[in-house]
Amino acid sequence: MTPGCGFFGPAICGTYHQTYGISMAAPLVAGVAALARSANPELSAADIGSCIVSTAGRRTGTVAERGTVPGTGNAVLDFPVVGAPSLPIVDAEAAVKCAQGGLDGGGILVLGAGDRTGSGDGSDLGDLTQRLTEEGYEVSTSQTMPADLSGFDQVWHIDTQPLTGSEVDRLAAFVESGRSVYLTGEWGCCPIDQSTIGLINRLTGGNVGHGGENGTNTVPVNSDAIGNIDGTDTPNQVSTLQVATSGSLRGVPARSIVAAVPGDPTRAVWAAWDSSQVTGGGKVVALMDINWFAHQYRGDTWDEVTANIAKFLS
């Protein structure tokens, strides 16, 4: 048993998270982290955590599948403690492969290096991967676009640097084959906006442009938005989204504006296009802030919004 703070340990919800206290799983997870880090010393702690979380359980199964310990309870803390939970078992070999850039495919590819500006602290990709994994998706991560995207259903591009021309071409072909993409934008600080807007227009045939900075960090969610992405046909009902100095898009169709700049419903902070609007029948989501899910900026609904976006893109 290992005391500590900020380690990856098991959560009672059936997955791993950063925690503190005492964890019998901590030595095992720490050992896998050391192996993964030795395979690629350039990776951040969040990248290592993403590799551990996203590969756990795919081949190794869960504690419940491989154990026989009955469930127990904790009368002092008054919450159930499961002796053999459906907690995915970490996979050292797969985590090392992930750290080396090898991908096992899966439902979602989280692509990019996250927030490369001074406002980022390296935790964003790990938190996003963790949340998507909690929702039951198989997630792979890569800072560079892999040669083969055919093993994925969704690509989430999370970066402040733009996609290259060839990467735009490949993502366009990916979506035109009936699959989905999440795109990042910003308020004007970062070159990501140009490739994001260009790809949106290419896939939708629209004339979307940058709408400038949004001066309010709490934006209302449109309950009439396409795909009922606010929660009617997605897992969670949400009415607001917390952002951190976001940008906006102009020229977005009204039904595709999921959240708009307060006082200006024509400027989208969060936008979505369904299969009826996208060439080839794919789907597109764009959110004009890279830090809406970063722990130092995010609001109470970030995890619900994450689940809703993934469901919409499915």
VEXDREN-2710 file (C-alpha; in Angstrom, 1 decimal):
% VEXDREN-2710
k/r/px/py/pz
1/MET/0.0/0.0/0.0
2/THR/1.4/3.3/-1.0
3/PRO/0.5/6.7/0.4
4/GLY/0.8/9.7/-1.8
5/CYS/-0.8/12.6/-3.6
6/GLY/-1.6/13.0/-7.3
7/PHE/-1.2/9.3/-8.2
8/PHE/-3.3/7.3/-10.6
9/GLY/-5.5/5.0/-8.5
10/PRO/-8.8/3.2/-8.7
11/ALA/-12.1/5.0/-8.5
12/ILE/-15.3/3.4/-7.2
13/CYS/-17.0/4.3/-10.5
14/GLY/-15.0/1.6/-12.2
15/THR/-12.0/3.4/-13.7
16/TYR/-8.8/5.2/-12.8
17/HIS/-8.3/8.8/-11.7
18/GLN/-5.8/11.1/-10.1
19/THR/-6.3/10.8/-6.4
20/TYR/-4.5/11.0/-3.0
21/GLY/-4.4/8.9/0.2
22/ILE/-3.5/5.2/0.1
23/SER/-4.0/2.9/-2.8
24/MET/-2.9/-0.8/-3.2
25/ALA/-3.1/-0.2/-7.0
26/ALA/-0.6/2.7/-6.9
27/PRO/2.6/0.6/-6.9
28/LEU/1.4/-1.3/-10.0
29/VAL/0.2/1.8/-11.8
30/ALA/3.4/3.6/-10.9
31/GLY/5.5/0.7/-12.3
32/VAL/3.6/0.8/-15.6
33/ALA/4.1/4.5/-15.7
34/ALA/7.8/4.1/-15.2
35/LEU/8.0/1.6/-18.1
36/ALA/6.0/3.8/-20.4
37/ARG/8.1/6.9/-19.5
38/SER/11.3/4.9/-20.1
39/ALA/9.9/4.0/-23.6
40/ASN/9.5/7.7/-24.4
41/PRO/11.0/10.2/-21.9
42/GLU/9.7/13.2/-23.9
43/LEU/6.1/12.5/-22.9
44/SER/4.4/14.5/-20.2
45/ALA/2.8/13.0/-17.1
46/ALA/-0.6/13.6/-18.6
47/ASP/0.4/11.7/-21.8
48/ILE/1.6/8.8/-19.7
49/GLY/-1.6/8.8/-17.7
50/SER/-3.6/8.8/-20.9
51/CYS/-1.7/5.8/-22.2
52/ILE/-2.4/3.9/-19.0
53/VAL/-6.0/4.7/-18.7
54/SER/-6.9/4.3/-22.4
55/THR/-5.3/0.9/-22.8
56/ALA/-6.4/-0.6/-19.4
57/GLY/-8.8/-3.5/-19.7
58/ARG/-8.9/-3.9/-23.5
59/ARG/-6.9/-7.2/-23.3
60/THR/-6.5/-7.6/-19.6
61/GLY/-10.2/-7.5/-18.6
62/THR/-11.5/-6.2/-15.3
63/VAL/-11.0/-7.1/-11.6
64/ALA/-14.5/-8.5/-11.6
65/GLU/-13.8/-10.8/-14.5
66/ARG/-10.6/-12.2/-13.0
67/GLY/-11.4/-12.1/-9.3
68/THR/-13.7/-13.9/-6.8
69/VAL/-13.8/-11.5/-3.9
70/PRO/-17.3/-10.6/-2.9
71/GLY/-18.6/-7.1/-2.6
72/THR/-18.4/-5.3/0.8
73/GLY/-19.7/-2.2/2.3
74/ASN/-18.2/0.7/4.4
75/ALA/-20.5/1.6/7.2
76/VAL/-18.2/4.5/8.4
77/LEU/-18.2/6.4/5.1
78/ASP/-21.6/5.1/4.1
79/PHE/-20.9/4.3/0.5
80/PRO/-20.5/0.9/-1.2
81/VAL/-17.0/-0.5/-1.7
82/VAL/-16.9/-3.3/-4.2
83/GLY/-14.5/-6.1/-3.5
84/ALA/-14.3/-7.2/-7.2
85/PRO/-15.4/-4.1/-9.2
86/SER/-15.5/-3.8/-12.9
87/LEU/-12.3/-1.9/-12.8
88/PRO/-10.1/-2.3/-15.9
89/ILE/-6.7/-3.9/-15.2
90/VAL/-3.7/-1.9/-16.4
91/ASP/-1.8/-3.4/-19.4
92/ALA/1.9/-2.7/-19.2
93/GLU/2.6/-3.9/-22.7
94/ALA/-0.2/-1.8/-24.3
95/ALA/0.8/1.3/-22.3
96/VAL/4.4/1.1/-23.5
97/LYS/3.2/0.6/-27.1
98/CYS/1.0/3.7/-26.7
99/ALA/4.0/5.7/-25.3
100/GLN/6.0/4.6/-28.3
101/GLY/3.3/5.9/-30.7
102/GLY/1.7/2.6/-31.5
103/LEU/-2.1/2.7/-31.5
104/ASP/-4.6/-0.2/-31.0
105/GLY/-7.5/1.6/-32.8
106/GLY/-10.7/1.9/-30.9
107/GLY/-13.7/4.2/-30.9
108/ILE/-11.9/7.5/-30.4
109/LEU/-8.5/9.0/-31.3
110/VAL/-7.5/12.0/-29.2
111/LEU/-5.1/13.7/-31.6
112/GLY/-2.8/16.6/-30.7
113/ALA/-0.6/18.0/-28.0
114/GLY/-3.2/19.9/-26.1
115/ASP/-2.8/23.5/-25.0
116/ARG/0.8/24.5/-26.0
117/THR/0.3/28.1/-24.7
118/GLY/1.2/29.5/-21.3
119/SER/-2.4/28.8/-20.1
120/GLY/-2.0/25.1/-20.2
121/ASP/-0.5/22.9/-17.5
122/GLY/-0.3/19.5/-19.3
123/SER/-3.3/18.0/-17.6
124/ASP/-6.0/18.6/-20.3
125/LEU/-5.5/15.5/-22.5
126/GLY/-5.3/13.2/-19.6
127/ASP/-8.5/14.5/-18.1
128/LEU/-10.3/14.3/-21.5
129/THR/-9.1/10.7/-22.1
130/GLN/-10.2/9.7/-18.6
131/ARG/-13.7/11.1/-19.1
132/LEU/-14.2/9.4/-22.5
133/THR/-13.0/6.1/-21.1
134/GLU/-15.5/6.5/-18.2
135/GLU/-18.2/6.7/-20.8
136/GLY/-17.2/3.3/-22.2
137/TYR/-15.3/4.4/-25.3
138/GLU/-12.0/2.8/-26.3
139/VAL/-9.6/5.7/-26.6
140/SER/-6.2/6.0/-28.2
141/THR/-4.0/9.1/-28.0
142/SER/-1.3/10.5/-30.3
143/GLN/0.4/13.8/-30.7
144/THR/0.9/13.2/-34.4
145/MET/-1.6/11.9/-36.9
146/PRO/-1.1/8.1/-37.4
147/ALA/-0.7/6.7/-40.9
148/ASP/-3.9/4.8/-40.7
149/LEU/-7.2/6.2/-39.3
150/SER/-9.4/3.4/-40.4
151/GLY/-9.5/1.8/-36.9
152/PHE/-11.3/4.8/-35.5
153/ASP/-14.9/6.2/-35.5
154/GLN/-14.1/9.6/-34.1
155/VAL/-11.0/11.9/-34.1
156/TRP/-10.8/14.7/-31.5
157/HIS/-8.2/17.2/-32.5
158/ILE/-7.0/19.0/-29.4
159/ASP/-4.1/21.5/-30.2
160/THR/-3.4/25.1/-30.5
161/GLN/-1.2/24.5/-33.6
162/PRO/-2.9/24.1/-37.0
163/LEU/-3.4/20.9/-39.0
164/THR/-1.1/20.7/-42.0
165/GLY/-2.6/20.7/-45.5
166/SER/-2.1/16.9/-45.8
167/GLU/-3.7/16.4/-42.4
168/VAL/-6.7/18.4/-43.4
169/ASP/-7.0/16.3/-46.5
170/ARG/-6.9/13.1/-44.5
171/LEU/-9.4/14.2/-41.9
172/ALA/-11.7/15.4/-44.6
173/ALA/-11.5/12.0/-46.2
174/PHE/-12.1/10.4/-42.8
175/VAL/-15.3/12.4/-42.3
176/GLU/-16.5/12.0/-45.9
177/SER/-16.4/8.2/-45.2
178/GLY/-19.2/8.7/-42.7
179/ARG/-17.2/9.2/-39.5
180/SER/-16.9/12.1/-37.2
181/VAL/-14.4/14.8/-36.0
182/TYR/-14.2/17.2/-33.1
183/LEU/-12.3/20.4/-33.9
184/THR/-10.7/23.0/-31.6
185/GLY/-10.8/26.8/-32.1
186/GLU/-9.7/29.8/-30.1
187/TRP/-10.2/33.5/-29.7
188/GLY/-7.5/34.5/-32.1
189/CYS/-4.4/33.7/-30.0
190/CYS/-3.4/30.6/-31.9
191/PRO/-3.0/29.5/-35.5
192/ILE/-5.4/26.5/-35.0
193/ASP/-8.4/28.7/-36.1
194/GLN/-7.4/28.7/-39.8
195/SER/-7.3/25.0/-40.3
196/THR/-10.4/24.4/-38.2
197/ILE/-12.5/26.9/-40.1
198/GLY/-11.1/25.7/-43.4
199/LEU/-12.0/22.1/-42.6
200/ILE/-15.5/23.0/-41.5
201/ASN/-16.2/24.9/-44.7
202/ARG/-14.8/22.1/-46.8
203/LEU/-17.0/19.5/-45.1
204/THR/-20.2/21.5/-44.9
205/GLY/-20.0/23.7/-48.0
206/GLY/-20.6/26.7/-45.8
207/ASN/-19.0/30.1/-45.4
208/VAL/-18.1/30.0/-41.7
209/GLY/-15.6/32.6/-40.5
210/HIS/-14.0/33.7/-37.2
211/GLY/-16.4/35.7/-35.1
212/GLY/-14.0/37.3/-32.7
213/GLU/-13.5/36.8/-29.0
214/ASN/-16.3/35.9/-26.6
215/GLY/-16.1/38.2/-23.6
216/THR/-18.1/36.0/-21.3
217/ASN/-16.9/32.7/-19.8
218/THR/-20.4/31.2/-19.1
219/VAL/-22.4/30.6/-22.3
220/PRO/-26.0/29.3/-22.5
221/VAL/-26.6/26.1/-24.4
222/ASN/-29.4/26.2/-27.0
223/SER/-32.0/23.6/-26.3
224/ASP/-33.2/23.6/-29.9
225/ALA/-29.7/22.8/-31.3
226/ILE/-29.2/20.1/-33.8
227/GLY/-29.1/16.5/-32.6
228/ASN/-30.5/17.5/-29.2
229/ILE/-26.9/17.7/-28.1
230/ASP/-28.0/19.6/-25.0
231/GLY/-29.3/16.3/-23.5
232/THR/-32.6/15.3/-25.0
233/ASP/-31.1/12.5/-27.0
234/THR/-27.7/12.6/-25.3
235/PRO/-26.7/11.4/-21.8
236/ASN/-26.9/14.7/-19.9
237/GLN/-29.2/17.7/-19.8
238/VAL/-27.0/20.8/-19.8
239/SER/-27.9/24.5/-19.9
240/THR/-24.6/26.2/-19.7
241/LEU/-20.9/25.7/-20.7
242/GLN/-18.0/27.2/-18.9
243/VAL/-15.2/28.4/-21.2
244/ALA/-11.9/30.3/-20.7
245/THR/-11.5/33.3/-23.1
246/SER/-13.1/31.5/-26.0
247/GLY/-13.5/32.6/-29.6
248/SER/-16.6/32.3/-31.8
249/LEU/-17.7/31.4/-35.3
250/ARG/-19.9/33.5/-37.6
251/GLY/-21.9/32.2/-40.5
252/VAL/-23.0/29.0/-38.7
253/PRO/-26.6/27.8/-39.5
254/ALA/-28.9/28.6/-36.6
255/ARG/-29.8/25.0/-35.9
256/SER/-26.0/24.2/-35.7
257/ILE/-25.3/26.8/-32.9
258/VAL/-25.2/24.8/-29.7
259/ALA/-23.9/27.7/-27.6
260/ALA/-23.6/31.3/-28.6
261/VAL/-22.0/34.5/-27.3
262/PRO/-24.4/35.9/-24.8
263/GLY/-26.3/38.7/-26.4
264/ASP/-25.4/37.7/-29.9
265/PRO/-27.1/34.4/-30.9
266/THR/-25.4/34.5/-34.4
267/ARG/-21.9/33.9/-33.1
268/ALA/-21.3/30.3/-32.1
269/VAL/-18.9/29.3/-29.3
270/TRP/-19.9/25.6/-29.7
271/ALA/-21.3/24.3/-33.1
272/ALA/-22.4/21.0/-34.5
273/TRP/-23.2/19.7/-37.9
274/ASP/-25.0/16.3/-38.4
275/SER/-24.9/13.8/-41.2
276/SER/-27.5/15.7/-43.2
277/GLN/-25.2/18.7/-43.4
278/VAL/-21.8/17.1/-43.9
279/THR/-20.4/15.7/-47.1
280/GLY/-20.4/11.9/-47.0
281/GLY/-22.7/11.7/-44.0
282/GLY/-20.2/12.3/-41.3
283/LYS/-20.6/14.6/-38.3
284/VAL/-18.6/17.7/-37.1
285/VAL/-18.4/19.4/-33.7
286/ALA/-16.3/22.6/-33.2
287/LEU/-15.7/24.3/-29.8
288/MET/-13.9/27.6/-29.8
289/ASP/-11.9/27.1/-26.6
290/ILE/-9.2/24.5/-25.9
291/ASN/-9.5/24.9/-22.1
292/TRP/-13.2/24.1/-21.4
293/PHE/-12.2/20.7/-20.0
294/ALA/-8.9/21.7/-18.3
295/HIS/-9.2/21.4/-14.6
296/GLN/-8.0/25.0/-13.8
297/TYR/-10.7/26.5/-16.0
298/ARG/-13.6/24.1/-16.4
299/GLY/-17.0/24.4/-15.0
300/ASP/-19.4/21.9/-13.4
301/THR/-20.8/20.7/-16.7
302/TRP/-17.6/19.8/-18.5
303/ASP/-17.9/16.1/-18.0
304/GLU/-21.5/16.1/-19.1
305/VAL/-20.7/18.1/-22.2
306/THR/-17.9/15.7/-23.0
307/ALA/-20.3/12.7/-22.9
308/ASN/-22.8/14.5/-25.0
309/ILE/-20.4/15.4/-27.7
310/ALA/-19.1/11.9/-27.9
311/LYS/-22.6/10.5/-28.1
312/PHE/-23.6/13.0/-30.8
313/LEU/-20.5/12.1/-32.9
314/SER/-21.2/8.3/-32.5
END
